[in-house]
Amino acid sequence: MHFPGLIPLLIVLALAFLLFSRPGRISGLMEDLGKGIRGFRKGLADPQDTPPQDPPRQVPDQSNGDRAQQ
C-alpha cells in the first residue's frame, strides 16, 4: 500500500514534536521574535545621526603585466 500523504505528515509531526517537546521553547522563540521586531522598528524610527563617511581610497593596480601574458 502506498500513502501519498504519509511523508508530509511525518515531517509535520516531527516539527511539532521538536517545537512542543520542551516546555518554554515556544515562549522563548516568541520572545526572540518580539525583540527582533522591536529592534527593526527602532532602526526604522531613529534618524541617522552619523554623517556619511568618505568612501575608502582605491588602491592602484599593482598586478604584474607579465602575468597576463601567461
KAMO-V131106 format. One line per field, one symbol per residue. ss: DSSP state (h for helix, s for strand, l for the rest). phi: phi as a letter, one per 40 degrees, with the letter a starting at -180 (. if undefined). psi: psi as a letter, one per 40 degrees, with the letter a starting at -180 (. if undefined). A space follows every 50 residues. Layout:
ss=???
phi=???
psi=???
//
This chain:
ss=lllllhhhhhhhhhhhhhhhllllhhhhhhhhhhhhhhhhhhhhhlllll llllllllllllllhhhhll
phi=.bbccccccccccccccccccbcgcccccccccccccccccccccccccc cccccccccccbcccccccc
psi=hhhdeddddddddddddddedhiedddddddddddddddddddddhihdh ihiiiiiihihfihdddde.
//
